[in-house]
Amino acid sequence: MPLLEVRDIHISFEGTQVLHGVSFEVEAGEIVCLLGPSGCGKTTLMRVIAGLETADWGQVLLDGQVIDHLPAHRRGFGLMFQEYALFPHKNVYENVVFGLRMAGWGPERARQRVAEVLQLVGLAGFEERDVTGLSGGERQRVALARSLAPEPRLLMLDEPLGALDRILRDRLMVELRHILKNVGLTSLYVTHDQEEAFALADRVLIMQEGRIVQRGTPEEVYRRPAIPFVAQFLGLTNLIPGTVAATEPLCVDTSFGRLQVSPDGAGPSVQAGDRVMVLARPEA
């Protein structure tokens, strides 16, 4: 049984359909990335799962139990956004312990848990530091520690690295995956950046205009883009229209002449006369 199951989610705002029957599952311990351009509905979908938006239709299940009726604070999910929303007037310890106090943790248990998560994110000894004096990467780690502290069943991250410079973001991508895998935390990660998605995720769900148009491992998605949109979104822009001339071996007539191509991703049902798109990869 999957830890998280999303079934046929529909939602609209002011008459505009934003999500069109979205369904997927997340297994325990898995990192799944919702990847797509701005406006594709990925953040709205995450907010529905978190309980911050109400779907017009569909269900969200946790461990096989419908949780649509539960408010966000009772779903047991951790949330981390691009705007870290740290308390500027509180030190690192007070920021991280805040959620534990709200959840009724005792002082000693909370203190031990804060020490554990700060050690985990590489901020041991930072308890008394003023968050306004931290670097962008350090603030990001404080926000992550705060999200991890209550031991959530599912961690949801919405563009958490988007405000960082490229060099720092590249380094933290690797560290973030290591941390999430180290604690075995099931995670749903939202981004428009394919490099982030491919570096972090076990599986990628690519969204376009409120629908999931492809799903698979990063390698599967890159090797076999299902539709031209996916190829172009991933930066694979060398698409050449053509007509299948033969299938053994697979040959396609294009404006550049007849090309013998790899059938990888073409599918078993391609026949002579079919209109197809040939993808010329930069590494080919």
C-alpha positions as CSV (number, residue, x, y, z in Angstrom):
1,M,0.0,0.0,0.0
2,P,1.4,3.4,-0.9
3,L,1.9,6.0,1.9
4,L,0.2,8.7,-0.1
5,E,-2.4,8.3,-2.8
6,V,-4.0,11.1,-4.8
7,R,-7.1,10.2,-6.7
8,D,-8.7,12.1,-9.6
9,I,-8.1,15.6,-8.2
10,H,-10.0,18.4,-10.0
11,I,-10.0,22.1,-8.9
12,S,-10.9,25.3,-10.5
13,F,-10.6,29.0,-9.6
14,E,-13.1,31.6,-10.9
15,G,-14.3,29.3,-13.6
16,T,-10.8,28.3,-14.8
17,Q,-9.9,24.6,-14.5
18,V,-6.5,24.3,-12.8
19,L,-6.2,20.6,-12.2
20,H,-7.8,18.0,-14.5
21,G,-8.2,14.6,-12.8
22,V,-4.7,14.2,-11.3
23,S,-3.8,10.8,-9.8
24,F,-0.6,9.4,-8.5
25,E,0.9,7.4,-5.6
26,V,4.0,7.9,-3.4
27,E,5.6,4.9,-1.7
28,A,7.0,5.1,1.8
29,G,10.6,6.5,1.8
30,E,10.3,7.7,-1.8
31,I,11.2,11.2,-3.1
32,V,8.8,12.2,-5.8
33,C,9.1,15.4,-7.7
34,L,6.3,17.4,-9.4
35,L,8.1,19.1,-12.3
36,G,6.7,21.6,-14.7
37,P,6.7,25.2,-15.9
38,S,5.1,28.0,-14.0
39,G,1.3,27.8,-14.1
40,C,1.1,24.1,-14.7
41,G,-0.8,23.5,-11.4
42,K,2.0,21.8,-9.4
43,T,1.9,24.1,-6.4
44,T,-1.9,24.0,-6.4
45,L,-1.7,20.2,-6.3
46,M,0.7,20.3,-3.4
47,R,-1.6,22.7,-1.5
48,V,-4.6,20.4,-2.0
49,I,-2.6,17.5,-0.6
50,A,-1.4,19.6,2.3
51,G,-5.0,20.7,3.1
52,L,-4.4,24.3,2.2
53,E,-6.8,24.2,-0.7
54,T,-10.0,22.2,-1.1
55,A,-10.5,20.2,-4.3
56,D,-13.7,20.3,-6.3
57,W,-13.5,16.6,-6.8
58,G,-11.2,13.7,-5.9
59,Q,-9.5,12.3,-2.8
60,V,-6.3,12.3,-0.9
61,L,-5.4,9.2,1.1
62,L,-2.7,8.5,3.7
63,D,-2.0,4.9,4.5
64,G,-5.3,4.0,2.7
65,Q,-7.4,6.4,4.8
66,V,-9.1,9.4,3.2
67,I,-7.9,12.6,4.8
68,D,-9.8,15.3,2.9
69,H,-11.8,16.2,6.0
70,L,-8.6,16.9,8.1
71,P,-7.3,20.4,8.4
72,A,-3.7,21.0,7.4
73,H,-2.4,21.0,11.0
74,R,-3.8,17.5,11.6
75,R,-2.4,15.8,8.6
76,G,1.1,15.3,10.1
77,F,2.9,16.7,7.0
78,G,6.0,18.9,7.1
79,L,5.9,22.0,4.8
80,M,8.9,23.9,3.4
81,F,8.5,26.8,1.0
82,Q,10.9,29.0,-1.0
83,E,10.1,31.8,1.5
84,Y,11.5,30.1,4.6
85,A,9.2,32.1,6.9
86,L,11.7,32.1,9.7
87,F,10.9,34.2,12.7
88,P,13.5,37.1,12.5
89,H,13.2,38.0,16.2
90,K,14.0,34.4,17.3
91,N,17.3,32.6,17.3
92,V,17.9,29.3,15.5
93,Y,16.8,27.1,18.5
94,E,13.5,29.1,19.0
95,N,12.7,28.8,15.3
96,V,13.2,25.0,15.2
97,V,11.5,24.3,18.5
98,F,8.4,26.3,17.7
99,G,6.5,23.5,16.0
100,L,7.4,21.0,18.7
101,R,6.0,23.3,21.4
102,M,2.8,23.8,19.3
103,A,2.5,20.0,19.2
104,G,2.9,19.7,22.9
105,W,6.4,18.2,23.2
106,G,7.9,18.4,26.7
107,P,10.9,20.7,27.1
108,E,13.6,18.0,27.5
109,R,12.3,15.9,24.6
110,A,12.0,19.0,22.4
111,R,15.6,20.1,23.3
112,Q,17.0,16.7,22.3
113,R,15.0,16.7,19.1
114,V,16.3,20.1,18.1
115,A,19.8,19.0,18.7
116,E,19.3,15.9,16.6
117,V,17.9,17.8,13.5
118,L,20.5,20.6,13.7
119,Q,23.2,17.9,13.7
120,L,21.5,16.2,10.8
121,V,21.4,19.4,8.7
122,G,25.0,20.5,9.6
123,L,24.1,23.2,12.0
124,A,25.2,21.7,15.3
125,G,26.1,24.5,17.7
126,F,24.0,27.1,15.9
127,E,21.2,27.1,18.6
128,E,21.9,30.6,19.9
129,R,22.7,32.2,16.5
130,D,20.5,35.0,15.2
131,V,18.8,33.9,12.0
132,T,19.1,37.3,10.4
133,G,22.9,36.9,10.5
134,L,22.9,33.6,8.7
135,S,23.7,33.0,5.1
136,G,21.0,32.0,2.6
137,G,22.2,28.4,2.7
138,E,22.2,28.4,6.5
139,R,18.7,29.8,6.7
140,Q,17.6,27.1,4.3
141,R,19.0,24.5,6.6
142,V,17.2,26.1,9.6
143,A,13.9,25.9,7.6
144,L,14.6,22.2,6.8
145,A,15.4,21.4,10.4
146,R,12.2,23.0,11.5
147,S,10.3,20.9,9.0
148,L,12.0,17.7,10.1
149,A,11.7,18.3,13.8
150,P,8.1,17.1,14.4
151,E,8.9,13.8,12.6
152,P,6.4,14.3,9.8
153,R,5.0,11.3,7.8
154,L,5.5,13.3,4.6
155,L,7.6,16.3,3.8
156,M,6.4,18.7,1.2
157,L,8.9,21.1,-0.4
158,D,7.8,23.9,-2.8
159,E,10.8,25.4,-4.7
160,P,12.9,25.4,-1.5
161,L,16.1,26.2,-3.3
162,G,14.7,28.8,-5.7
163,A,16.0,31.8,-3.9
164,L,19.7,30.6,-3.7
165,D,22.5,31.3,-6.1
166,R,23.4,28.6,-8.6
167,I,26.6,27.4,-6.9
168,L,25.0,27.1,-3.5
169,R,21.8,25.5,-5.0
170,D,23.9,22.8,-6.8
171,R,25.7,21.9,-3.5
172,L,22.5,21.8,-1.4
173,M,20.6,19.7,-3.9
174,V,23.0,16.8,-3.2
175,E,23.0,17.4,0.5
176,L,19.2,17.6,0.7
177,R,18.8,14.2,-1.0
178,H,21.3,12.7,1.3
179,I,19.5,14.1,4.4
180,L,16.1,12.9,3.2
181,K,17.4,9.4,2.3
182,N,19.3,9.2,5.6
183,V,16.2,9.6,7.6
184,G,14.0,7.6,5.1
185,L,11.5,10.5,4.9
186,T,8.8,10.3,2.2
187,S,9.0,13.5,0.3
188,L,7.0,15.4,-2.4
189,Y,9.2,18.1,-4.0
190,V,7.8,20.8,-6.3
191,T,10.1,22.6,-8.8
192,H,10.3,24.0,-12.3
193,D,14.0,23.2,-12.5
194,Q,14.7,19.8,-14.2
195,E,18.3,19.7,-12.8
196,E,16.9,19.9,-9.3
197,A,14.3,17.2,-10.0
198,F,16.8,14.8,-11.6
199,A,19.3,15.3,-8.8
200,L,16.8,14.8,-6.0
201,A,14.0,12.5,-7.1
202,D,13.5,8.8,-7.2
203,R,10.5,9.5,-9.6
204,V,9.5,12.5,-11.6
205,L,5.9,13.5,-12.5
206,I,5.9,16.0,-15.3
207,M,2.9,18.4,-15.4
208,Q,1.5,20.4,-18.2
209,E,-1.7,22.5,-17.9
210,G,-3.1,20.8,-14.9
211,R,-2.3,17.2,-16.0
212,I,0.5,14.7,-15.4
213,V,1.8,14.0,-18.9
214,Q,4.6,11.7,-18.0
215,R,5.9,9.8,-15.0
216,G,9.0,7.7,-14.4
217,T,12.5,7.7,-13.0
218,P,14.7,10.7,-14.0
219,E,16.6,8.4,-16.5
220,E,13.3,7.0,-18.0
221,V,11.9,10.5,-18.5
222,Y,15.1,11.8,-20.0
223,R,15.7,8.7,-22.2
224,R,12.1,8.4,-23.4
225,P,10.1,11.7,-23.4
226,A,6.5,10.7,-24.1
227,I,5.5,13.8,-26.0
228,P,7.2,16.8,-27.7
229,F,6.4,19.0,-24.8
230,V,8.4,16.9,-22.4
231,A,11.4,16.8,-24.7
232,Q,11.3,20.6,-25.2
233,F,10.8,21.3,-21.5
234,L,13.9,19.1,-20.7
235,G,15.9,21.1,-23.2
236,L,15.9,18.4,-25.9
237,T,14.8,20.8,-28.7
238,N,16.1,19.0,-31.7
239,L,12.8,17.5,-32.8
240,I,12.4,16.6,-36.5
241,P,9.0,15.6,-37.9
242,G,9.0,12.6,-40.3
243,T,7.2,9.6,-41.6
244,V,8.2,6.0,-40.9
245,A,9.6,4.4,-44.0
246,A,10.5,1.0,-42.6
247,T,10.5,-0.7,-39.3
248,E,13.3,-3.3,-39.7
249,P,15.5,-1.4,-39.2
250,L,13.5,1.7,-38.2
251,C,13.9,4.4,-40.8
252,V,12.2,7.7,-41.0
253,D,11.9,10.1,-44.0
254,T,12.5,13.7,-42.9
255,S,13.4,17.0,-44.5
256,F,17.0,16.0,-44.0
257,G,16.6,12.7,-45.9
258,R,16.0,9.2,-44.7
259,L,17.3,8.6,-41.2
260,Q,17.9,5.2,-39.5
261,V,17.0,5.8,-35.9
262,S,17.1,4.0,-32.6
263,P,13.6,2.6,-31.7
264,D,14.2,3.5,-28.1
265,G,11.0,5.2,-26.9
266,A,9.3,4.8,-30.3
267,G,7.0,2.1,-29.0
268,P,6.2,-1.3,-30.4
269,S,3.2,-0.1,-32.5
270,V,5.1,2.1,-35.0
271,Q,4.3,1.1,-38.6
272,A,5.3,2.3,-42.0
273,G,3.5,5.4,-42.9
274,D,3.1,6.7,-39.3
275,R,3.9,10.3,-38.6
276,V,6.5,10.6,-35.9
277,M,8.9,13.0,-34.3
278,V,12.6,12.1,-34.3
279,L,14.7,13.4,-31.4
280,A,18.3,14.2,-32.1
281,R,20.1,14.1,-28.8
282,P,23.1,16.4,-28.1
283,E,25.1,13.5,-26.8
284,A,24.3,11.2,-29.7
